[in-house]
Amino acid sequence: MKYFFINLYIIIIFIFLINKGYSDDDYDDSLSQDNNNLPPDYILNIKNENGTKIPIMVMPAWSAPYNPVLIIGRNFGNVNSNITVFIGRIPCIDVIHFDNKTTLNKTLLNIDFGSIYGDINDSYSMNSYIQDRQYVNALLNYTYRNQDVQIIKCNLQTPVISSEYLKAQNVYIAVDGVLGFVKNGFSYKDVSKCADNTDICNNNGICYLGVCLCNSTIMDGPLCDMKRNISILEKPIISSNYPEIIYSNSNSSWLIKFNELQTIKKTISDSRLLRYDKFINYTDPINKWKLINTSNSKINNSNNNNIKDNTNDDSIRYQLITNDITTTIDIISIGSEREIDFYPGQPMPSKFNIGDLRISITLSNLSEKYQDLYSFKMIFEIQTIIEPKLKCGSKVDFETYDFQFGKGFDRDDIRWISTTSNFSTLYCRFFGKCFADQTPQTCAFDLDEDPKTQDKGDATMFIYFEPFHYNVTAIPDFKILTFVQYPNITIIPCKEFLSKTDVTAWLIPTIIPIIGVTLIGLTIVVFNIIWDNDESLNIKENNNLKNRTKNRRTIYKQISCNDIDDYFNNTNNNNNNNNLNIKQGIGSYFYINDDENNNNNNNNNNNNNNNNNNNNNNNNNNNNNNNNNNNNLKDNIIENGNNIN
């Protein structure tokens, strides 16, 4: 039933437009207007003869994302006609008559899931696909019943083209040498959706180009459910050498840095699929960046767009001029709350608050070699600056880093990213659009999807600039947001979330008594330890002395006096020297305290005296023995002599 009303609505519009049509007056007036995006002269110079059937559109041209383009009207000739179509200055090629005979039943527009509609399992993508099928079927059924209405189909030569550009361009149709012209006759559908949620943008905003435009400056984020906390924002830190910015609040910090510019000659292929060549290394010391403070003046880029229209803003300009191209990067810190239109025709303005960043990136002054022929790829990084934080437990109740992103037509078309660290979130919006030669154009933003890098809160981003002649400008914006539940959190929590409060009122009166009691207790403990150790050392020393004395006495007793007597008895010479050596040996072997030493000396003297007496006795005995021997010898001699006689 829903699709019946859609088809009925389309048919009513058809009938109204067909009856109205486009008059020759509209054609002549529109053609005479100045337009910077005109087709080649061989199209503009066509002169229609009187009475010829001029190609007209009965309704605006229509397109699913990028390709193909369907144009509904009259006087489009037949299948053998020579048909040329230009949308602005862009040719729409491969023109055919689009009817039931030339349409595939499975995919009516020769497109399928994975290219423009995304995942077939996604309900939003599936609904978009079904609605497009219903729309195309309604067109075909109408042309089947009305033979004078025709549909032609063509493909844009530039695969990545902005919906804003198409809506602003005129459509030129030349059929067999007859030119038809329609002003702003293009309808474009952007199937990009905002972040998944029950209500679009939490009913706090509207979805535009895959990004939520929130209703107020207080609520923001991918779902308009996060808050700004201006009180904890810090002034951005600007590098003086290269385009690098540290953007932070009291909780977290991020580094935004621009690394490199690459280029490639444009082909019909999608710019994101091309292999780019190195062009300029922005961090090379040989490249001297100019740093200009532009805080006290307005900033107009080459496209005449006021990217900074308030002198309260703080702004710095980096500029690098080379022979082939000029790169200009303006860092604008919003100084007052206000609204800014991102692009003409935006359904509602973007709301900015104090401390938000807008970064204007402009490429200009191309050398002739690169004009209109080369695409450019800019590489920049967002890094979470990791600072050690005190954790009050082994488990933190909140993931330290959280990285998310929102896509447009596919995963290579990133519209926003958010990276969370320590209860603060850096939210970056890209929209996928830019200005090229004063015209809204697509500048696809892509993300190097590296899980290891994203787990650290980091991202490497790419900006793809389509060929241009004079200049091109992209203006992403950056905001630091906090959670609604914990807007004033300043530390990593454990089991309870603590708000930032002034602790000086109670900290000093509390901590001084604690320190005093602690010092007194520490002094008592140290004194007791020293006292106990001193007593233990004295007792241990006395015990050691007693043990040594006891051991020495035991050893001394083991020496036998009989052995000493035997020694002296067996020695006939040098008795005095031997006695002295024995005394010295005994004295040097034992060492005891003085009292005991005196006693031992007395004992030793007595023993020595006894030994001397023994020695004297032995000597006397020996003398007696000698005398006896002499007497015996004398008796023997006498006896022998008597015998001789």
Secondary structure, DSSP 8 states (H G I E B T S, - for coil): -HHHHHHHHHHHHHHHHHHH---HHHHHHHHTS--SS---HHHHT----TT----EESS-EEESSSS-EEEEEE----TTS-EEEEETTEEEEEEEE-STTSS-SSSTTS--TTTTS--TT-HHHHHHHHHHHHHHHHHHHHHHH-TT-EEEEEEESSSS--HHHHHHS-EEEEETTEEEEETT-EEE------S--SSGGGGSEEEETTEEEESSSSEETTTT-EE--GGGB---EE-SSSSEEEEEBSS-EEEEEEEEEEEEE--SS-GGGS--EEEEETT-TTS--EEEE-TTS-EE-TT--EEE--TTSEEEEEEEE-SS-EEEEEEEE--S-EEE-SSTT-SS-EEE-TT-EEEEEEEE---TTTTTTEEEEEEEEEEEE------SSSS-SS-SEEEEEEESSSTT-EEEEEEEETTEEEEEE-TTEEEETTEEEE--EEE---HHHHHTT-EEEEEEE---SSEEEE--EEEEEEESS-TTB-S--SSS--B----HHHHHHHHHHHHHHHHHHHHHHHHHHHHHHHHHHHHHHHHHHHHHHHHHHHHHHTS-HHHHHHHHHT--S-HHHHHHHHHHHHHHH----HHHHHHHHHHHHHHHHHHHHHHHHHHHHHHHHHHHHHHHHHHHHHHHHHHH-
